Amino acid sequence: MSEVDEEGTRRSPAEVVLSVGNGYSAVLLALFAVALAVPPLVFLDEGFYMTVMTEMFLFGVLALSWDLVGGQTGYPSFGNMAFFGVGAYTTGILWTEFGVAYPAALLAAGVFAVVFAAIIGLAVLRLRGHYFAIATLGVLLASIQLSRYLEITGGSSGKVLLGGPSGEVFYYVFLAILIVEMAVVRYLSGTRFGFVLNAIRDDERKATAMGVDTTYYKTAAWTLAAFFTGLAGGAYGAFNTFIDPQTAYNLAWNVELIAMALLGGTGTVAGPVVGAFGLHLAIVEIDSLFSGWQLMILGSVVIVTVVAFPNGVVGTLRQRANAMEYYKFGGGAAGESSPSAASSTDGTEGSE
């Protein structure tokens, strides 16, 4: 079923969906509607479904943060969960050991993650391709090992975080972080900053030859991703009421957040969030309906989706809409006359 816009032009379903996917304001309004309408409608009061939706917002933040470096900049990081762990431990330590108020401790999680990312970035951002990926994975593994030996982190036993806000509060905390991050990424994608990140992804050597300080832009994207990932980690520690190396640096999540961004569509704002929501819901349903077979079924779903949508769901819709726009103008760019119309005009002028 097609839709007619204000100018009377009939749009296909793919174009309609894409307009929503690319329009960040529509996505933000939808998220606000979910936040305000769903809890009263289905009475989520700190129950199972509220936990699931809270985790959806959490994974949306993680996937979108990874995409800043892996999708927008083209540097596939396998160590983003290191920022998550730093944020979780920062909030937990400041809150329980030093009596810092939770809001301040949560903000400090993002700041400490940025400092950690800036220090690590001096070394790993000099690498490219699979060398960069392996280096970031090494950072994550080293962070896990260090947390196991430090006394202030609680070692392998972890730390218990009780007395924090209720589960309903964290529902809105994760939603707020996601909305702010989506707005920031959407704004930056239309500025020089976003264009340079895409230029680095497409051909960093050419960008450097044009005089662009690629190290500066890579570091900025890296630290921005670390900030939001650190905030998510700081919020998750109190939400889970317990942190240890296994939960703070969850290796399974480290793979899932990359899969979420790829399935939704890298290099877009809506894609990683759509992938995070969809894949997490699939994981929850598969775990409940097919216990013991979840990994096989989930792996099959991922393979089929990647084959059917090689550029992700949003990326594929964007390609289809662009193709429709191209052929609608007879193979010319939007606003240009079609080749047939041009030849007709030329013929008319010639006859005169």
C-alpha positions as CSV (number, residue, x, y, z in Angstrom):
1,M,0.0,0.0,0.0
2,S,1.4,3.4,-1.0
3,E,1.1,6.8,0.6
4,V,0.5,10.2,-0.9
5,D,2.6,13.1,0.4
6,E,1.6,16.8,0.7
7,E,2.7,17.5,-2.9
8,G,0.5,14.7,-4.3
9,T,3.4,12.4,-5.1
10,R,2.7,8.7,-4.4
11,R,5.4,7.1,-2.2
12,S,6.1,3.4,-1.9
13,P,6.1,1.6,1.5
14,A,9.9,1.5,1.4
15,E,10.1,5.2,1.0
16,V,7.6,5.8,3.8
17,V,9.5,3.5,6.2
18,L,12.8,5.1,5.3
19,S,11.5,8.6,5.9
20,V,10.6,7.5,9.4
21,G,13.9,5.7,9.9
22,N,16.0,8.7,8.7
23,G,13.9,11.3,10.5
24,Y,15.4,11.4,13.9
25,S,12.6,13.6,15.3
26,A,10.0,11.0,14.4
27,V,12.1,8.3,16.1
28,L,12.6,10.5,19.2
29,L,8.9,11.2,19.4
30,A,8.2,7.5,19.1
31,L,10.5,6.7,21.9
32,F,8.9,9.3,24.1
33,A,5.5,7.8,23.3
34,V,6.7,4.4,24.3
35,A,8.2,5.7,27.6
36,L,5.0,7.6,28.5
37,A,2.4,5.2,27.2
38,V,3.6,1.6,27.7
39,P,4.2,1.5,31.5
40,P,0.7,2.6,32.3
41,L,-0.9,0.5,29.6
42,V,0.6,-2.8,30.5
43,F,1.6,-2.1,34.2
44,L,5.3,-2.8,33.9
45,D,6.0,-1.8,37.5
46,E,9.5,-3.3,37.8
47,G,8.5,-6.6,36.3
48,F,9.8,-8.8,33.6
49,Y,8.6,-6.6,30.7
50,M,10.0,-3.4,32.1
51,T,13.3,-5.1,32.5
52,V,13.2,-6.2,28.9
53,M,12.4,-2.8,27.6
54,T,15.0,-1.2,29.9
55,E,17.6,-3.6,28.4
56,M,16.4,-2.6,24.9
57,F,17.3,1.0,25.6
58,L,20.6,-0.1,27.1
59,F,21.5,-2.1,24.0
60,G,20.4,0.7,21.8
61,V,23.0,3.0,23.5
62,L,25.7,0.3,23.2
63,A,25.0,-0.4,19.5
64,L,24.8,3.2,18.5
65,S,28.0,4.0,20.4
66,W,29.8,1.2,18.6
67,D,28.6,2.5,15.3
68,L,30.2,5.8,15.9
69,V,33.6,4.1,15.5
70,G,32.8,0.9,13.7
71,G,30.1,2.2,11.2
72,Q,30.6,5.9,10.8
73,T,34.4,5.9,11.0
74,G,35.1,2.4,9.7
75,Y,37.2,1.2,12.6
76,P,35.8,-2.1,13.8
77,S,36.3,-2.0,17.6
78,F,36.0,-5.2,19.6
79,G,36.7,-3.5,22.9
80,N,33.8,-1.2,23.6
81,M,32.7,-3.2,26.6
82,A,35.9,-2.0,28.3
83,F,34.3,1.5,28.5
84,F,31.2,-0.1,29.8
85,G,33.2,-1.8,32.6
86,V,35.1,1.3,33.5
87,G,31.8,3.2,33.8
88,A,30.2,0.5,35.9
89,Y,33.2,0.3,38.3
90,T,33.6,4.1,38.5
91,T,30.0,4.6,39.6
92,G,30.1,1.6,42.0
93,I,33.3,2.7,43.7
94,L,32.4,6.4,44.0
95,W,29.0,5.5,45.3
96,T,29.8,2.8,47.8
97,E,33.4,3.6,48.8
98,F,33.4,7.4,48.8
99,G,29.7,8.2,49.4
100,V,29.3,10.3,46.2
101,A,25.7,11.0,45.3
102,Y,24.5,8.6,42.6
103,P,23.8,11.2,39.9
104,A,27.3,12.7,40.3
105,A,28.8,9.2,40.3
106,L,26.9,8.3,37.1
107,L,28.2,11.4,35.3
108,A,31.7,10.6,36.5
109,A,31.3,7.2,34.8
110,G,31.2,8.9,31.4
111,V,34.1,11.2,32.3
112,F,36.3,8.4,33.4
113,A,35.5,6.4,30.3
114,V,36.5,9.3,28.2
115,V,39.8,9.7,30.0
116,F,40.5,5.9,29.7
117,A,39.6,6.1,25.9
118,A,41.8,9.0,25.3
119,I,44.8,7.3,26.9
120,I,44.2,4.0,25.1
121,G,43.4,5.8,21.9
122,L,47.0,7.2,21.7
123,A,48.1,3.7,20.9
124,V,45.3,1.8,19.2
125,L,44.1,4.6,16.9
126,R,47.5,4.4,15.1
127,L,46.5,1.0,13.9
128,R,44.0,0.1,11.1
129,G,41.8,-2.8,10.0
130,H,42.2,-6.1,11.7
131,Y,45.2,-4.8,13.7
132,F,43.0,-2.2,15.3
133,A,40.3,-4.8,16.0
134,I,42.7,-7.2,17.7
135,A,44.3,-4.3,19.7
136,T,40.9,-3.2,21.1
137,L,40.1,-6.8,22.0
138,G,43.4,-6.9,23.9
139,V,42.4,-3.8,25.8
140,L,39.1,-5.4,26.8
141,L,40.8,-8.6,28.0
142,A,43.5,-6.6,29.9
143,S,40.7,-4.6,31.6
144,I,39.0,-7.8,32.7
145,Q,42.2,-9.2,34.2
146,L,43.1,-6.0,35.9
147,S,39.6,-5.8,37.6
148,R,40.1,-9.3,38.9
149,Y,43.2,-8.3,40.8
150,L,42.4,-4.8,42.1
151,E,41.1,-4.8,45.7
152,I,39.0,-1.7,45.2
153,T,36.9,-3.4,42.5
154,G,36.2,-6.3,44.7
155,G,38.3,-8.7,42.6
156,S,36.6,-11.7,41.2
157,S,34.0,-11.5,44.0
158,G,32.6,-8.2,42.7
159,K,30.7,-5.5,44.5
160,V,27.1,-5.4,45.7
161,L,25.3,-2.2,44.9
162,L,22.2,-1.8,47.0
163,G,20.0,1.1,47.9
164,G,19.9,2.7,44.5
165,P,16.9,4.0,42.5
166,S,14.0,1.7,41.6
167,G,13.8,-0.2,38.3
168,E,11.3,2.2,36.9
169,V,13.8,5.1,37.3
170,F,16.4,3.2,35.3
171,Y,13.8,2.7,32.6
172,Y,13.8,6.4,32.1
173,V,17.5,6.8,32.7
174,F,18.4,4.5,29.9
175,L,15.8,6.0,27.6
176,A,17.1,9.5,28.3
177,I,20.7,8.4,27.5
178,L,19.5,6.8,24.3
179,I,17.5,9.9,23.2
180,V,20.4,12.3,23.9
181,E,22.9,10.1,22.1
182,M,20.6,9.8,19.0
183,A,20.1,13.5,18.9
184,V,23.9,14.2,19.2
185,V,24.8,11.6,16.5
186,R,22.0,12.9,14.2
187,Y,23.2,16.4,14.6
188,L,26.9,15.5,14.0
189,S,26.1,13.4,11.0
190,G,25.1,16.6,9.1
191,T,28.2,18.6,10.1
192,R,31.8,18.6,8.9
193,F,32.5,16.2,11.8
194,G,30.2,13.5,10.4
195,F,31.4,14.0,6.8
196,V,35.0,13.6,7.9
197,L,34.3,10.4,9.8
198,N,32.7,9.0,6.6
199,A,35.6,10.2,4.5
200,I,38.0,8.3,6.9
201,R,35.8,5.2,6.5
202,D,35.8,5.5,2.7
203,D,39.5,6.3,2.2
204,E,41.6,7.6,5.1
205,R,44.7,8.1,3.0
206,K,42.9,10.5,0.6
207,A,41.4,12.4,3.6
208,T,44.9,12.8,5.0
209,A,46.2,13.9,1.7
210,M,43.5,16.6,1.6
211,G,44.9,18.0,4.9
212,V,42.4,16.5,7.3
213,D,43.7,15.7,10.7
214,T,42.2,12.3,10.8
215,T,43.8,11.4,14.2
216,Y,41.8,14.3,15.8
217,Y,38.5,13.2,14.3
218,K,39.1,9.5,15.1
219,T,39.9,10.3,18.7
220,A,36.8,12.5,19.0
221,A,34.5,9.8,17.8
222,W,36.3,7.2,20.0
223,T,35.9,9.3,23.1
224,L,32.3,10.3,22.3
225,A,31.5,6.6,22.0
226,A,33.3,5.9,25.3
227,F,31.3,8.6,27.0
228,F,27.9,7.2,26.2
229,T,29.1,3.6,26.8
230,G,30.5,4.6,30.1
231,L,27.2,6.2,31.1
232,A,25.4,3.1,30.2
233,G,27.8,1.0,32.3
234,G,27.4,3.3,35.3
235,A,23.6,3.1,35.1
236,Y,23.7,-0.7,34.6
237,G,25.8,-1.4,37.7
238,A,23.1,0.0,40.1
239,F,20.3,-1.4,38.0
240,N,21.8,-4.9,38.3
241,T,22.7,-4.2,42.0
242,F,25.9,-6.2,41.4
243,I,29.0,-5.9,39.3
244,D,32.0,-8.2,38.8
245,P,34.4,-8.7,35.9
246,Q,32.0,-11.1,34.1
247,T,29.0,-8.7,34.2
248,A,31.0,-5.4,33.8
249,Y,32.9,-6.7,30.7
250,N,30.3,-9.1,29.3
251,L,31.9,-10.8,26.3
252,A,28.6,-12.0,25.0
253,W,27.3,-8.5,24.9
254,N,30.5,-7.4,23.2
255,V,29.5,-9.6,20.2
256,E,25.8,-8.9,20.4
257,L,26.1,-5.1,20.2
258,I,28.2,-5.4,17.0
259,A,25.6,-7.8,15.5
260,M,22.9,-5.4,16.4
261,A,24.5,-2.5,14.6
262,L,25.2,-4.7,11.5
263,L,21.7,-6.1,11.4
264,G,20.1,-2.6,11.7
265,G,22.4,-0.9,9.3
266,T,25.8,0.7,10.1
267,G,26.5,4.4,9.4
268,T,22.9,5.4,10.2
269,V,21.2,6.8,13.3
270,A,18.2,4.6,13.4
271,G,19.9,1.4,12.1
272,P,21.8,0.4,15.3
273,V,18.8,1.2,17.5
274,V,16.4,-0.8,15.3
275,G,18.9,-3.7,15.3
276,A,19.3,-3.5,19.1
277,F,15.6,-3.6,19.7
278,G,14.9,-6.3,17.2
279,L,17.7,-8.6,18.1
280,H,17.2,-8.3,21.9
281,L,13.5,-9.1,21.6
282,A,14.4,-12.1,19.4
283,I,16.9,-13.3,22.0
284,V,14.3,-13.0,24.8
285,E,11.6,-14.8,22.8
286,I,14.0,-17.6,21.7
287,D,15.3,-18.1,25.2
288,S,11.7,-18.6,26.5
289,L,10.3,-20.7,23.7
290,F,13.3,-22.8,22.6
291,S,15.4,-23.3,25.6
292,G,18.6,-25.2,24.8
293,W,18.3,-24.3,21.0
294,Q,18.6,-20.6,21.4
295,L,22.1,-20.3,20.0
296,M,21.4,-22.4,16.9
297,I,18.2,-20.6,16.1
298,L,19.6,-17.1,16.9
299,G,22.6,-17.9,14.7
300,S,20.3,-18.9,11.8
301,V,18.3,-15.8,12.2
302,V,21.4,-13.6,12.1
303,I,22.7,-15.5,9.0
304,V,19.4,-15.2,7.1
305,T,19.1,-11.5,8.0
306,V,22.7,-10.7,6.9
307,V,22.2,-12.5,3.6
308,A,18.8,-10.9,2.9
309,F,19.9,-7.4,4.1
310,P,23.6,-7.2,3.5
311,N,23.6,-3.4,4.4
312,G,21.2,-3.9,7.4
313,V,17.5,-3.3,7.5
314,V,17.7,0.5,7.4
315,G,20.6,0.5,4.9
316,T,18.7,-1.8,2.5
317,L,15.5,0.4,2.7
318,R,17.6,3.5,2.0
319,Q,19.1,1.8,-1.1
320,R,15.7,0.8,-2.3
321,A,14.3,4.3,-1.8
322,N,17.3,5.9,-3.6
323,A,16.9,3.5,-6.5
324,M,13.2,4.4,-6.7
325,E,14.0,8.1,-6.7
326,Y,16.7,7.5,-9.4
327,Y,14.3,5.7,-11.8
328,K,11.5,8.0,-11.0
329,F,13.5,10.8,-12.7
330,G,14.4,8.5,-15.7
331,G,17.9,7.7,-14.4
332,G,18.7,11.3,-13.6
333,A,19.3,13.0,-10.3
334,A,16.4,14.5,-8.4
335,G,15.5,17.9,-9.8
336,E,17.0,17.1,-13.2
337,S,15.0,16.3,-16.3
338,S,15.0,12.7,-17.5
339,P,17.0,11.7,-20.6
340,S,13.8,11.2,-22.6
341,A,12.5,14.6,-21.7
342,A,15.8,16.2,-22.6
343,S,15.9,14.5,-26.0
344,S,12.3,15.6,-26.6
345,T,13.2,19.2,-25.8
346,D,16.2,19.0,-28.0
347,G,14.1,17.7,-30.9
348,T,11.5,20.4,-30.4
349,E,14.2,23.1,-30.4
350,G,15.8,21.6,-33.5
351,S,12.5,21.5,-35.5
352,E,11.9,25.2,-34.7
